[in-house]
């Protein structure tokens, strides 16, 4: 069964909590959830984000201060990367480490990433 919800709606979040990330595709304003156990969604393709896009998205989500604090704690390489990178890739290990450090799930990062790509 396929169910489509408005992204970040209470219904979508409840359904994702019940199923986990396995059968969820976030596509802009839609969250598509596949209930069929045999369905494996196609891999998500994430755009590269500019420094401006990622920082604005984090600010809008109320996460910018937490990210900057986590980067300070992660050390000089993380700080230089954060401050000097021109583009950010979703699968970059630093993105995954910092998002884990501030308690963001993979689905939350994915949703934020797609929102940032619109800025």
C-alpha positions in Angstrom: 0.0 0.0 0.0 1.2 3.5 -0.8 0.4 6.4 1.4 1.2 10.0 0.6 1.4 12.7 3.3 2.4 16.3 3.4 6.1 16.4 4.5 6.6 17.1 8.2 2.9 16.7 8.9 1.9 14.9 12.1 0.5 12.0 10.1 3.8 11.6 8.1 5.9 11.7 11.2 3.7 9.2 13.0 3.8 6.8 10.0 7.6 7.2 9.7 8.0 6.4 13.4 6.0 3.2 13.0 7.9 2.0 9.9 11.3 3.5 10.3 13.3 4.9 7.3 13.0 1.8 5.3 10.0 2.5 3.0 10.0 6.3 3.0 10.7 8.7 0.2 10.7 12.4 0.9 10.1 14.4 -2.3 9.8 18.1 -1.4 6.4 18.8 0.0 5.3 15.1 -0.2 6.3 12.2 2.0 5.6 8.9 0.3 5.4 5.8 2.5 5.3 2.3 1.1 3.7 -0.2 3.5 4.7 -3.3 1.5 7.5 -5.2 3.1 9.0 -6.2 -0.2 9.3 -2.7 -1.6 12.7 -1.1 -1.7 12.7 2.5 -2.8 15.1 3.8 -5.4 18.1 5.5 -3.9 17.6 9.1 -3.1 19.7 11.6 -5.1 20.6 14.6 -3.1 21.8 17.8 -4.7 24.9 19.5 -3.5 24.2 22.5 -1.3 26.0 25.8 -1.2 27.3 27.1 2.1 24.4 29.7 2.1 21.7 27.0 1.5 22.9 24.7 4.3 23.3 27.5 6.8 20.0 29.1 6.0 18.2 25.8 6.3 19.8 25.0 9.6 18.9 28.5 10.9 15.3 28.1 9.7 15.1 24.7 11.5 16.6 26.2 14.7 19.7 23.9 14.4 22.5 26.3 13.3 23.8 27.0 16.9 23.8 23.3 17.8 25.7 22.4 14.5 28.2 25.1 15.1 28.8 24.0 18.7 29.2 20.4 17.5 31.7 21.5 14.9 33.7 23.3 17.5 33.8 20.1 19.6 34.8 18.0 16.5 38.1 19.7 16.1 40.1 21.8 13.7 39.6 19.7 10.5 35.8 19.8 11.0 35.9 23.6 11.6 38.0 24.3 8.6 35.7 22.1 6.4 32.6 23.9 7.8 34.1 27.4 7.3 35.8 26.9 3.9 33.7 24.4 2.0 32.0 25.8 -1.1 29.5 22.9 -1.4 28.2 20.2 0.9 27.3 16.7 -0.1 24.6 14.7 1.8 26.8 11.6 2.1 29.8 13.4 3.5 31.0 11.8 6.7 31.1 15.2 8.5 27.4 15.8 7.7 26.6 12.4 9.2 28.8 12.8 12.2 27.5 16.3 13.1 23.8 15.4 12.5 24.2 12.4 14.8 26.0 14.6 17.4 23.0 16.9 17.5 20.4 14.1 17.5 19.0 14.4 14.0 17.8 11.2 12.3 18.7 10.3 8.8 15.1 11.1 7.7 15.3 14.6 9.4 18.6 15.3 7.6 17.1 14.2 4.3 14.1 16.5 4.7 16.2 19.4 5.7 18.5 18.7 2.7 15.6 18.9 0.3 14.3 22.0 1.9 17.7 23.6 1.7 17.9 22.9 -2.0 15.0 25.2 -2.5 16.7 28.2 -0.9 
